[in-house]
Amino acid sequence: MNVGWDGHRRVHGCVLHLDIKNGKIWVQHNTTEMRVAYELTARGVPKEDIILGFQAPYVREYTGFGVA
């Protein structure tokens, strides 16, 4: 999370959001430079257990990761 102040402007935002649903890891949002899904696979998580939630459902089958 980015939380704090930028001068007089309040800053509050999510930079990385992962959920675990039904035993699968959903990458919901990622504005970091880290490629989280690939980091997870490098650590042994099967690609079919990673869902790119930020991709539209009809696109997920082409990502090489899980679909739901």
Sequence and secondary structure as in RCSB ss.txt:
>XXXX:A:sequence
MNVGWDGHRRVHGCVLHLDIKNGKIWVQHNTTEMRVAYELTARGVPKEDIILGFQAPYVREYTGFGVA
>XXXX:A:secstr
 EEEEETTEEEEE SEEEEEETTEEEEEEE SSS HHHHHHHTT  GGGEEETTS TTTGGGTTSB  
